[in-house]
């Protein structure tokens, strides 16, 4: 990798971080009572199925006490349930309730609608450029594996 190439990567990284941060604030769900952290954790639970809290903390890249608080809040809202780990009586799995899955669907739909509204500001060529970057963005976000 040349120095010029690393400078390009650094500039791209800085611009992407700024853009993603601002976009996230513009599309943040507002109608639900869930925090962004709760939405993220619940989304992982819905996507991954029953999961141990420690594994959830690793996926979410947060500390165990943070996951404990998030799970307690989600459980109070009846969005997740706990089931005993049949192989380890000290551990448990957390899974989504139907209400939890519905909450994630609502949050995703609302965010997608906000993004669609932002697309009105873009040209067809810009939309095509975004579409071309989606696979790389999904990989960078940890949603897919590198080929």
Protein Blocks (a to p, Z undefined) as FASTA:
>chain_A
ZZklmmmmmmmmmmmmmmmmmmmmmmocfkbmbdfklmmmmmmmmmnopadfklmmmmno
pafklmmmmmmmmmmnopaccdddfklmkbccddddfklmmmmmmmmmmmmmmmmmmmmm
pcfklmmmmmmmmmmmmmmnopaccZZ
